Amino acid sequence: MVKIKIFSVGGTIDKVYFDKLSQYQVGFPSVRAILGSLPIAFRYEIESLLRKDSLDMDDADRELIRRHVAEESCRRIIITHGTDTMIETGKVLSDIAEKCVVLTGAMEPANFKSSDAVFNIGVAVGAVSSLSHGVHIAMNGRIFNPWRCRKNRDLGVFEEL
């Protein structure tokens, strides 16, 4: 049976809002509740590395993520990440060989009814289960190369360059 390691680093997918003024904190990994509620045919392990909005991430945070991915024995890795800077993190990870790494996130928190989180996690699982190696971004029903995509904030989607 396929095993997938999931690193959670925060972002909108894990945000918890407290009031109408949009005060929030980055909560626990929402991927745990998402996968726990589904009939799945793979094993997984979740490790929370950070609980940050990706706009607050810096080079030291990306190095922490890189170190964990490089040292991980599992060859199939999903990283739940904020959408604003997941491309930059993907580029930092792109020289890690012999592993399939897929970054994903959500435009709205996972606990919002209209969130794309469940869909994006599903696409990421499909990608990491079927691709052989490399670093990819799974958003909006597509798989992107982090060197050849961008987040279109006006449309709320990722797109190829």
N, C-alpha and C positions, 0 to 999 in steps of 0.2 A: 504494500500500500504506500502511496506517495506521502511523503512528509514535507511540510512547509513550515519554515521558521518565519514568524511575523514580528517585525520590530515596529513598535509604535513610538512616534516622536512628537505627536500632537497635531495641531492644526485645527481647522474648522470642523473636520469630521468628529473630533472629540470635545468640541466646545459645549459648555453648559451655560445658558443665559439665566440671569437672575431677575431682571426687571425690564420695564419698557424703555429704559435709557440705554439698553444694550450692554450693560455691564456683564462680563463673563469671566469664566476661568476655563482653562483647558483641563478637562476631566480625565477619568480613567479611559483606557483603550475601548472605544465603542466596538471594535472588531470582535471582541470577546462575546458581547451580547448578540451581534449579528450572526456570527458563525454558530453560537450556541443554540440559536433558534431554528436552524436549518438542518435538514437531513443531508449530510455530506458524506463523501466517500474518500476522505483523506485524513491523515493525522496532521495536527498542527501544534505549535508551541508559540505562545505570545510572550514577548518581553518588552516592557516599557523602558525606553532609553531616555526620553525627554517628554515633557508636557508643556510645549511652547507653541505659540503662534509662529508660523514659519517666518513672518516678517521680523520676529525677534531673534531668529537664529543667526549665528555668526560662524566664522571659520572653525572655531574650536568645537562647536556643536557638530558641524559636518565631519570634522576629523574623528570625533567620538563615534558617529554613525559608521564612518568608513572603517574604523578599527574593528568594530563589532561585526560588520559584514565580512571583512577579510578573515577574521579569526573564527567565524562560525563554520562548523563542520557540515551543516546542512547545505546542499547545493541549490535549493529552491527557496528564495527569500522574497517576502513581500514587506514593503515599508509603507505604513500609513503616515501621511505627511501633509502638511499644509500646502495648498495649491499655489500660493504666491511665490514660493521659492523651491518647489520640488525639482524644477528643471536644473537649478544650480547644484542641488545635492546629487541629482542623477549624473551630472557631468563629473563631479568629484569621485563618484564611484565607478566611472566608466572604464577604468583600467584594471579592475578586478577581474581576473580570468577564471574560467571554468565554473562559473556560477550564473544562474539566471536570477536577476534581481528586478523586481517590478515595484515601482513607486505608484501609490494611488492615494486618493483623498476624496474630498467632497466639497461642493460649492456651498452646501448648507449642512449644519450639524446633523449627525446621524439620528438624533432623537426628534428631528423635525419630520413630520409626515411627508413633506414634499422633497426630502433629501435624496440625493443621488448616491448616497453612501453604499447601500446594499448592492445596487447595480454595479458600481465601480469596484467594490470588493469582489463580486462575482467575476467580472471581466479580468481582474488581476489574478484570481485563482486559475482561471482558464489559461491565461497567458503564461504564468509561471509553471503550470503543469504541462504545457505543450511546447514551449520554446526551449531550445537547448542551452543557450548561454547568452550573456550580454545584459545590459541595463536598459530597461524600458519604462515608459510611463503609461499607465492604463487609466484613461479618463474618457468620459463621454462615449463609451462603447468602442473605443479605438485603442490601438497600441502605437505609441510614438517613440521615436529615438530622441533622447533629451537634447541632442545637438541639432535637431531639425524640427523643433516645434516651439510654440509659444502659447501663453495663456492670453486669450482674447477676453479682456475684462468686460468690454461692452456687450459681447454676446454671451459671456459666461461659459465658454467652452475652450478646450485646447484645440489647436489647429497646426497643420504642417506649415513649415516655412517654404 
